Each structure stands twice: as C-alpha cells, then as structure tokens.
C-alpha cells in the first residue's frame, strides 16, 4: 500500500511539473542575423504569380513556431497544391526545407546575404539527385521595403534549369 501511495504521489508530482513547464514559454535560442531578418515576414502577403500560363493570385502566410526557432511559410493554403517551407538556423547558418507539390523535400542553405537580399542554394546532402529528380534548387528573397518583398525560385525540371519567375508580394495589414 505504501509503495502504491509513493508511486501515485510521484506520478502526480511529475505530471504537475510537466504541466508547469509546458505552460511556461521557452526562451528562444539566439538566431543568425539572416533568420532575424526573415522573422520580419510574419503575417500574410499577396501578389500575382505568372508561371507561364497567365497571372494567378498568390497568398503566402508566415508564422513563427517552436519558441521562435522556426519560420513556417505556406502557399496555396487549402488547395491540393499547398506547399510549406520551413526556415531555421542550422549550425548557426540559415537553412530551409521545402515540402513541394512535386512530392519531395529539397533543402537549401544560405549562400549569400546583404542588407536587402537572401540567396539560398541547393543542399546536396538532402537526398535528392538533381540530375534525376525535378525539384526547387535555389531561391532568392529580396526585401524591397518593410511591406514589399520579391521572391524568385529556380527549379530543376528533368535535369535542366527551368525559367525563374519572380513574384512581388505586399504585406496585408491586419
């Protein structure tokens, strides 16, 4: 009986301690300057994209997750073509993983950054053979001003670079 009482008491103590730590916000780890720049994208952005078949409305949503250590980007939300890109620091350097409508998940590493532009390039360790699998290979984000960005993606289709299509997006004010 005494063992059962001790076990129940220890279980309740552990459960309450876990509950308290889950309710307390975690302090974010220090981020790279490039990731801090990306965090300013939180919110909803709209524009028009032309992938060669005429302009289509495009909405991108950004939100921070995991105590501010990951930035999630969603495009074509609620459609069969919805895609997600997750931005994060990896070894102190900005990286991303793109969950693509092509059914794969290429990763990229920050290649260069300046006051206005972040350029990402394919990470060959992500498990995609670029000569055999179509995928998103590179991406650029340009911060035109606080409420305007231009993104451009370079895809590799059937082993060949596809034409880049730049998209200018405007922040939707809440």
C-alpha positions as a Markdown table, in Angstrom:
| # | Residue | x | y | z |
|---|---|---|---|---|
| 1 | Unk | 0.0 | 0.0 | 0.0 |
| 2 | Unk | 2.8 | 2.4 | 0.9 |
| 3 | Unk | 4.5 | 1.6 | -2.4 |
| 4 | Unk | 1.3 | 2.4 | -4.3 |
| 5 | Unk | 0.9 | 5.7 | -2.4 |
| 6 | Unk | 4.5 | 6.7 | -3.2 |
| 7 | Unk | 4.0 | 5.8 | -6.8 |
| 8 | Unk | 0.8 | 7.8 | -7.1 |
| 9 | Unk | 2.4 | 10.8 | -5.3 |
| 10 | Unk | 5.5 | 10.7 | -7.6 |
| 11 | Unk | 3.3 | 10.4 | -10.7 |
| 12 | Unk | 1.2 | 13.4 | -9.7 |
| 13 | Unk | 4.3 | 15.4 | -8.9 |
| 14 | Unk | 5.8 | 14.6 | -12.3 |
| 15 | Unk | 2.6 | 15.4 | -14.1 |
| 16 | Unk | 2.2 | 18.8 | -12.4 |
| 17 | Unk | 5.9 | 19.6 | -13.1 |
| 18 | Unk | 5.5 | 18.8 | -16.8 |
| 19 | Unk | 2.3 | 20.8 | -16.9 |
| 20 | Unk | 4.0 | 23.8 | -15.5 |
| 21 | Unk | 6.9 | 23.6 | -17.9 |
| 22 | Unk | 4.6 | 23.2 | -20.9 |
| 23 | Unk | 2.7 | 26.4 | -19.9 |
| 24 | Unk | 5.8 | 28.5 | -19.5 |
| 25 | Unk | 7.1 | 29.9 | -22.8 |
| 26 | Unk | 10.6 | 28.8 | -23.7 |
| 27 | Unk | 13.3 | 31.4 | -24.2 |
| 28 | Unk | 14.3 | 31.4 | -27.9 |
| 29 | Unk | 17.9 | 30.5 | -28.8 |
| 30 | Unk | 20.0 | 33.2 | -30.3 |
| 31 | Unk | 19.4 | 33.4 | -34.1 |
| 32 | Unk | 21.5 | 34.3 | -37.0 |
| 33 | Unk | 21.1 | 37.9 | -38.4 |
| 34 | Unk | 19.6 | 36.4 | -41.6 |
| 35 | Unk | 17.0 | 34.5 | -39.6 |
| 36 | Unk | 16.2 | 37.6 | -37.6 |
| 37 | Unk | 15.6 | 39.4 | -40.9 |
| 38 | Unk | 13.2 | 36.6 | -42.0 |
| 39 | Unk | 11.2 | 36.8 | -38.8 |
| 40 | Unk | 10.0 | 40.2 | -40.0 |
| 41 | Unk | 7.9 | 38.4 | -42.6 |
| 42 | Unk | 5.4 | 37.1 | -40.1 |
| 43 | Unk | 1.9 | 37.8 | -41.5 |
| 44 | Unk | 0.1 | 37.4 | -44.7 |
| 45 | Unk | 1.4 | 38.6 | -48.1 |
| 46 | Unk | -0.4 | 38.7 | -51.5 |
| 47 | Unk | 0.6 | 39.2 | -55.1 |
| 48 | Unk | 0.3 | 37.8 | -58.6 |
| 49 | Unk | 2.4 | 35.0 | -60.0 |
| 50 | Unk | 2.8 | 34.1 | -63.6 |
| 51 | Unk | 4.3 | 30.6 | -64.1 |
| 52 | Unk | 3.9 | 30.8 | -67.9 |
| 53 | Unk | 0.1 | 30.4 | -68.1 |
| 54 | Unk | -1.0 | 33.9 | -67.1 |
| 55 | Unk | -1.2 | 35.6 | -63.7 |
| 56 | Unk | -2.7 | 33.9 | -60.7 |
| 57 | Unk | -3.4 | 35.3 | -57.3 |
| 58 | Unk | -0.9 | 34.2 | -54.7 |
| 59 | Unk | -1.1 | 34.4 | -50.9 |
| 60 | Unk | 1.8 | 33.5 | -48.6 |
| 61 | Unk | 1.4 | 33.1 | -44.9 |
| 62 | Unk | 4.4 | 33.3 | -42.5 |
| 63 | Unk | 4.3 | 32.3 | -38.8 |
| 64 | Unk | 6.8 | 31.6 | -36.1 |
| 65 | Unk | 6.8 | 28.2 | -34.3 |
| 66 | Unk | 8.9 | 26.3 | -31.7 |
| 67 | Unk | 9.6 | 29.3 | -29.5 |
| 68 | Unk | 10.6 | 31.4 | -32.4 |
| 69 | Unk | 13.2 | 29.0 | -33.8 |
| 70 | Unk | 11.3 | 28.1 | -37.0 |
| 71 | Unk | 9.6 | 30.3 | -39.5 |
| 72 | Unk | 6.8 | 28.5 | -41.5 |
| 73 | Unk | 5.8 | 29.7 | -45.0 |
| 74 | Unk | 2.6 | 28.4 | -46.6 |
| 75 | Unk | 1.5 | 29.0 | -50.1 |
| 76 | Unk | -1.7 | 27.8 | -51.9 |
| 77 | Unk | -3.3 | 27.2 | -48.5 |
| 78 | Unk | -6.3 | 24.9 | -48.5 |
| 79 | Unk | -5.7 | 23.6 | -52.0 |
| 80 | Unk | -4.2 | 20.3 | -53.3 |
| 81 | Unk | -1.1 | 22.3 | -54.3 |
| 82 | Unk | -0.4 | 23.7 | -50.8 |
| 83 | Unk | 3.3 | 23.8 | -50.1 |
| 84 | Unk | 5.2 | 24.5 | -46.9 |
| 85 | Unk | 8.7 | 25.8 | -46.4 |
| 86 | Unk | 10.4 | 25.8 | -43.0 |
| 87 | Unk | 13.2 | 28.2 | -42.3 |
| 88 | Unk | 15.6 | 27.6 | -39.4 |
| 89 | Unk | 19.2 | 28.0 | -38.3 |
| 90 | Unk | 21.4 | 25.0 | -38.8 |
| 91 | Unk | 24.8 | 25.2 | -37.3 |
| 92 | Unk | 24.5 | 29.0 | -36.9 |
| 93 | Unk | 23.6 | 29.5 | -40.6 |
| 94 | Unk | 20.1 | 30.0 | -42.1 |
| 95 | Unk | 18.7 | 26.9 | -43.9 |
| 96 | Unk | 15.3 | 25.8 | -45.3 |
| 97 | Unk | 13.4 | 22.7 | -46.2 |
| 98 | Unk | 10.7 | 23.0 | -48.8 |
| 99 | Unk | 7.8 | 20.5 | -48.8 |
| 100 | Unk | 6.9 | 20.6 | -52.5 |
| 101 | Unk | 4.0 | 19.8 | -54.7 |
| 102 | Unk | 6.5 | 17.7 | -56.7 |
| 103 | Unk | 6.4 | 15.2 | -53.8 |
| 104 | Unk | 9.9 | 15.8 | -52.5 |
| 105 | Unk | 11.6 | 18.0 | -49.9 |
| 106 | Unk | 14.7 | 19.8 | -51.1 |
| 107 | Unk | 16.8 | 21.6 | -48.6 |
| 108 | Unk | 18.8 | 24.7 | -49.2 |
| 109 | Unk | 21.5 | 26.6 | -47.3 |
| 110 | Unk | 22.0 | 30.4 | -47.2 |
| 111 | Unk | 24.5 | 31.2 | -50.0 |
| 112 | Unk | 24.8 | 34.9 | -49.5 |
| 113 | Unk | 23.1 | 37.8 | -47.7 |
| 114 | Unk | 23.2 | 41.5 | -47.7 |
| 115 | Unk | 21.0 | 44.3 | -46.4 |
| 116 | Unk | 18.3 | 43.6 | -49.0 |
| 117 | Unk | 18.7 | 40.0 | -50.3 |
| 118 | Unk | 18.9 | 36.5 | -49.0 |
| 119 | Unk | 20.1 | 33.9 | -51.6 |
| 120 | Unk | 19.7 | 30.1 | -50.9 |
| 121 | Unk | 21.2 | 27.3 | -52.9 |
| 122 | Unk | 20.6 | 23.5 | -53.0 |
| 123 | Unk | 22.0 | 21.4 | -50.2 |
| 124 | Unk | 23.4 | 18.2 | -51.8 |
| 125 | Unk | 23.0 | 16.3 | -48.5 |
| 126 | Unk | 19.2 | 16.5 | -48.7 |
| 127 | Unk | 18.9 | 13.2 | -50.6 |
| 128 | Unk | 17.7 | 14.4 | -54.0 |
| 129 | Unk | 19.7 | 13.6 | -57.1 |
| 130 | Unk | 19.4 | 16.9 | -59.1 |
| 131 | Unk | 20.1 | 15.1 | -62.4 |
| 132 | Unk | 17.3 | 12.7 | -61.9 |
| 133 | Unk | 14.6 | 14.4 | -59.8 |
| 134 | Unk | 12.8 | 17.6 | -60.6 |
| 135 | Unk | 12.9 | 19.9 | -57.6 |
| 136 | Unk | 13.3 | 23.5 | -56.3 |
| 137 | Unk | 17.0 | 24.2 | -56.5 |
| 138 | Unk | 17.6 | 27.8 | -55.4 |
| 139 | Unk | 15.6 | 30.8 | -54.1 |
| 140 | Unk | 16.1 | 34.5 | -53.6 |
| 141 | Unk | 14.1 | 36.8 | -51.2 |
| 142 | Unk | 14.6 | 40.5 | -51.7 |
| 143 | Unk | 13.2 | 42.9 | -49.1 |
| 144 | Unk | 12.1 | 45.9 | -51.3 |
| 145 | Unk | 10.8 | 47.7 | -48.2 |
| 146 | Unk | 9.0 | 46.8 | -44.9 |
| 147 | Unk | 5.8 | 45.8 | -46.7 |
| 148 | Unk | 7.1 | 44.6 | -50.1 |
| 149 | Unk | 9.2 | 41.5 | -51.0 |
| 150 | Unk | 10.2 | 39.8 | -54.2 |
| 151 | Unk | 10.8 | 36.1 | -54.3 |
| 152 | Unk | 12.3 | 34.1 | -57.1 |
| 153 | Unk | 12.8 | 30.4 | -57.3 |
| 154 | Unk | 15.0 | 28.3 | -59.6 |
| 155 | Unk | 13.6 | 24.9 | -60.3 |
| 156 | Unk | 15.4 | 22.0 | -62.0 |
| 157 | Unk | 12.9 | 20.1 | -64.2 |
| 158 | Unk | 14.1 | 16.8 | -65.9 |
| 159 | Unk | 17.7 | 17.7 | -65.1 |
| 160 | Unk | 17.5 | 21.2 | -66.7 |
| 161 | Unk | 17.1 | 24.6 | -65.1 |
| 162 | Unk | 13.5 | 26.0 | -65.6 |
| 163 | Unk | 12.9 | 29.7 | -66.2 |
| 164 | Unk | 12.8 | 31.7 | -63.0 |
| 165 | Unk | 9.6 | 33.5 | -62.1 |
| 166 | Unk | 9.8 | 36.5 | -59.8 |
| 167 | Unk | 6.8 | 37.3 | -57.7 |
| 168 | Unk | 6.4 | 40.6 | -55.8 |
| 169 | Unk | 4.3 | 40.4 | -52.7 |
| 170 | Unk | 2.7 | 43.1 | -50.5 |
| 171 | Unk | 2.0 | 42.7 | -46.8 |
| 172 | Unk | -1.7 | 42.6 | -45.8 |
| 173 | Unk | -2.1 | 45.0 | -42.9 |
| 174 | Unk | -4.2 | 43.5 | -40.0 |
